[in-house]
Amino acid sequence: MVIRAYAKINLMLDILGKTDDGYHNLFMIMQSIGIYDDVTVELAGRPNTVTITCSEEAIPTDRKNIAHKAAKAFMAKLDRKPAPGVKIHIEKNIPFAAGLAGGSADAAAVLFALNILTGANYDIEELCAIGVKIGADVPFCLKGGTMAALDIGQVLAPLPPFENKYIVLVKPDQSVSTKAAYDAFDTAGYLRHCDRDGMVHALANKDDKTVYSKIKNIFEQFVEVPDRVDIKAIMLAHNAKAACMSGSGPSVYAIFENEIPARACAAELEKRYGSVFFTNPVKHGLEIL
C-alpha cells in the first residue's frame, strides 16, 4: 500500500508554559500543505521485524526513525504472536529537521496503512492515541486539514478550510534542534504571546485579512535563523499577505492570494536558496495512492 503523507505549517504557534511532567503546553493552528512523502508499507519479511529504506541517505533507517517506532507501536497494540514483518520505503520530498512534521507524516502513513493491511480497523481516535506516544504532530498528520492543536498536540479541533491560497516555502541550510528551541523558551525572559482567540475567531468566520495579521510563531522571538529576516523581506516585497516560520524552524513560508506574485517570489528565492517550494493548502493529511 502506498500512502501520500503531507507536510504541515503552523499558522500560529504559541507556548503557554511547561507542565509538571516536563512537556510544554502548546497552542497551535496547523495546516496541511501539498509537499509530501510517498510511503510504501507492506507485510513482508521475518516476523517481528521492521525494515526501512529511504530515498534520502541522511535519514536513519533503524529504530531511530519515527516510522519504525510507529510500526512497532502498532504491532504492540495489535498483540499478534508473532507479529508480521513490516517493510517500509519512504520516498522523501518533505525537508527533514525543518519544522514541517515530515517524520510525523511518515509515522502517520505507517499507522494508517498497517490499520488496513492487518484488518485491525481501529478508528481514527485509536490511531491518534498510538501516534501521540510517538510524536506530538502524529495525530494531526493522521487527520490533516486546518486544525487547532492544544496541550502537547493531541487535542485537536477542526476549523473551516484555509483554502484558495498559494504558499511559497523556503528551507534554509541551517538546522534547528527542537530540544534546543524548547530549552531556549525555558530560559527566555519576557515574550509576546499570540492572539489565540482572535485567530480562532478569524478562521471560524473566514476573515482572511484578520487571519493574516494574526499569523505568528513564538519561536521567532528566541530561535535564531540568520536567513529568516532576508527571506521574509523578499516574500513581503512580492506582496505576500503574511510570512512566518513553521514549527521550531528553520523553514519560512509566505501566503499569497494570487499565483503570479507567488511564482515570482519563488523564482527570486530559488536564485539564493536550494530548497524552495511552491504549493497550496490541502484538506487532508494522508491519501491512498
C-alpha positions in Angstrom: 0.0 0.0 0.0 1.3 3.5 -0.9 0.3 6.4 1.2 0.9 10.1 0.3 1.8 11.9 3.6 1.5 15.6 3.6 3.7 18.2 5.5 2.3 20.9 7.7 2.9 24.5 8.5 1.9 26.4 11.7 -0.3 29.4 11.0 0.1 30.0 14.7 2.4 28.5 17.4 2.3 29.6 21.0 3.8 28.0 24.1 1.7 28.5 27.2 4.1 27.1 29.7 5.6 23.9 31.0 3.6 21.0 32.5 4.5 19.2 35.7 5.8 16.2 33.7 8.2 18.3 31.7 6.2 18.7 28.5 5.4 22.1 27.0 1.7 23.2 26.8 1.1 24.3 23.3 -1.5 26.2 21.2 -1.1 25.7 17.5 -3.1 26.3 14.4 -1.8 23.7 11.9 -2.4 23.5 8.2 -1.6 20.6 5.8 0.2 21.7 2.6 0.9 20.0 -0.7 4.5 19.0 0.0 4.5 15.2 0.6 6.4 12.0 1.1 5.2 8.8 -0.5 5.3 5.9 2.0 5.1 2.3 0.8 4.1 -0.2 3.5 3.8 -4.0 3.1 3.5 -7.0 5.4 6.7 -8.9 4.5 10.0 -10.2 5.8 10.8 -12.1 9.0 8.1 -11.9 11.8 8.6 -9.2 14.4 10.9 -7.2 12.2 10.6 -3.7 10.7 12.8 -2.9 7.7 13.0 0.7 6.4 14.6 2.1 3.2 14.6 5.7 2.2 15.5 7.8 -0.9 17.3 10.3 1.4 20.6 8.9 2.6 20.7 11.3 5.6 17.5 9.8 7.1 18.2 7.0 9.6 16.6 3.7 8.7 16.9 2.0 12.1 14.8 2.2 15.2 15.6 6.0 15.4 13.3 6.6 12.5 9.8 7.6 13.8 8.2 5.4 11.1 10.0 2.4 12.7 8.6 3.4 16.1 5.1 3.7 14.6 5.2 0.2 13.2 6.4 -1.3 16.4 3.8 0.6 18.5 1.0 -0.5 16.1 2.1 -4.2 16.3 2.3 -4.0 20.1 -1.3 -2.8 20.3 -2.3 -5.5 17.7 -0.8 -8.1 20.0 -0.4 -10.8 17.5 2.1 -13.6 18.2 4.3 -13.5 16.3 3.8 -10.0 14.8 4.1 -9.9 11.0 7.2 -8.4 9.4 6.8 -4.9 8.1 8.7 -3.4 5.2 8.6 0.4 4.7 10.0 2.6 1.9 10.0 6.3 2.2 10.3 8.4 -1.0 11.4 11.6 0.8 10.3 15.0 -0.5 9.5 16.9 2.7 12.6 18.6 4.0 13.7 17.0 7.3 14.6 18.8 10.5 12.6 21.7 9.0 9.6 22.3 11.3 7.3 20.7 8.7 6.4 17.4 10.5 7.9 15.2 7.8 8.8 12.4 10.2 5.4 12.6 11.9 3.7 12.5 8.5 5.6 9.3 7.6 4.7 7.7 11.0 1.0 8.6 10.4 1.2 7.0 7.0 2.6 3.8 8.5 -0.1 3.6 11.2 -2.8 4.3 8.6 -1.5 1.6 6.2 -1.0 -1.0 8.8 -4.5 -0.5 10.1 -5.8 -1.5 6.7 -3.3 -4.2 5.8 -3.7 -6.1 9.1 -7.5 -5.7 9.1 -7.3 -4.1 12.6 -9.9 -1.4 11.7 -9.1 0.8 14.6 -10.9 4.1 14.4 -9.1 7.4 13.9 -9.0 8.2 17.6 -7.4 4.9 18.4 -4.8 5.5 15.8 -4.2 9.0 17.3 -3.8 7.5 20.7 -1.0 5.3 19.4 0.5 8.2 17.4 0.7 10.8 20.2 3.0 8.5 22.1 5.4 8.5 19.2 5.3 12.2 18.3 3.1 15.2 19.2 2.4 16.0 15.5 1.3 12.5 14.5 -2.4 12.9 15.5 -2.6 16.0 13.3 -0.9 14.3 10.4 -3.4 11.4 10.6 -6.3 13.9 10.3 -4.8 16.9 8.5 -6.6 19.9 7.1 -6.9 23.0 9.2 -6.9 22.4 13.0 -6.3 23.9 16.3 -4.0 21.7 18.3 -3.7 22.0 22.1 -1.7 20.6 25.0 1.2 18.6 23.5 -0.7 18.4 20.2 -3.0 15.5 20.9 -6.2 17.7 21.5 -7.4 18.6 18.0 -10.3 20.8 16.9 -11.2 21.2 13.2 -11.5 24.6 11.7 -13.0 25.7 8.4 -10.6 25.0 5.5 -8.0 27.7 4.9 -8.1 27.4 1.1 -7.6 29.1 -2.3 -4.1 30.3 -1.3 -0.6 29.9 -2.7 2.3 29.1 -0.4 6.0 29.7 -1.0 8.2 27.9 1.4 12.0 28.0 1.9 14.1 25.6 4.0 17.4 27.4 4.7 20.6 25.5 5.1 20.6 26.0 8.9 19.4 23.2 11.1 17.4 23.9 14.4 17.3 21.4 17.2 13.8 21.1 18.5 15.0 20.3 22.0 17.3 23.4 21.9 14.4 25.5 20.8 12.3 24.5 23.7 15.2 24.9 26.1 15.6 28.4 24.8 11.9 29.1 25.7 12.5 27.8 29.2 15.3 30.4 29.8 13.7 33.3 27.8 12.6 36.4 29.5 9.5 38.4 28.5 7.7 37.0 25.5 4.8 38.4 23.4 2.2 35.7 23.1 -0.1 35.2 20.2 -3.6 36.4 19.9 -5.1 32.9 20.1 -8.7 33.9 20.5 -8.5 36.4 17.7 -7.0 33.8 15.3 -9.6 31.2 16.0 -12.4 33.7 15.6 -11.0 34.9 12.3 -10.6 31.4 10.9 -14.0 30.4 12.1 -15.5 33.4 10.3 -13.2 33.0 7.2 -11.9 36.5 7.8 -8.7 36.1 5.8 -7.5 39.7 6.3 -7.5 39.3 10.1 -6.0 35.8 9.8 -3.0 37.2 8.0 -2.5 39.8 10.7 -2.6 37.1 13.5 -0.2 34.6 11.9 2.7 34.3 14.4 5.2 31.9 15.8 6.6 32.5 19.3 9.8 30.6 18.4 10.8 33.5 16.2 11.5 35.6 19.4 14.3 33.3 20.7 15.3 30.9 17.9 18.0 32.3 15.7 17.7 31.6 12.0 20.2 34.0 10.3 18.5 34.0 6.9 15.0 34.4 8.2 14.9 38.2 8.0 16.2 38.3 4.4 13.8 35.5 3.3 10.8 37.3 4.8 11.8 40.6 3.3 11.8 39.1 -0.2 8.4 37.5 0.4 6.8 40.7 1.7 8.4 42.6 -1.2 6.4 40.3 -3.5 3.2 41.3 -1.7 2.9 38.2 0.5 -0.1 38.5 2.8 1.9 37.0 5.7 5.3 35.4 6.2 6.2 33.2 9.2 8.5 30.4 10.4 7.0 27.0 10.8 7.5 24.8 13.9 10.8 25.4 15.7 12.3 26.3 12.3 14.1 26.9 10.2 11.6 26.8 7.3 9.9 30.1 6.5 6.7 30.3 4.4 4.6 33.0 2.9 1.0 33.1 1.9 -0.3 34.7 -1.3 -3.8 35.2 -2.7 -2.6 35.4 -6.3 -0.5 33.0 -8.2 1.6 35.4 -10.3 3.4 37.2 -7.4 3.8 33.9 -5.6 5.6 32.3 -8.5 7.7 35.5 -8.9 8.7 35.3 -5.3 9.6 31.6 -5.6 11.7 32.3 -8.6 13.7 35.0 -6.8 14.2 32.8 -3.8 15.5 30.0 -5.9 18.4 32.2 -7.0 19.6 32.2 -3.4 18.4 29.0 -1.7 18.4 25.4 -2.7 15.1 24.2 -1.1 12.2 26.4 -2.3 8.7 25.0 -2.7 5.6 26.4 -4.4 2.5 24.7 -3.1 -1.1 25.1 -1.7 -3.1 24.2 1.4 -4.7 20.7 1.3 -7.7 19.4 3.3 -6.2 16.1 4.5 -3.1 14.7 6.0 -2.9 11.3 4.1 -4.0 10.0 0.8 -4.1 6.4 -0.6 -2.4 6.2 -4.0 
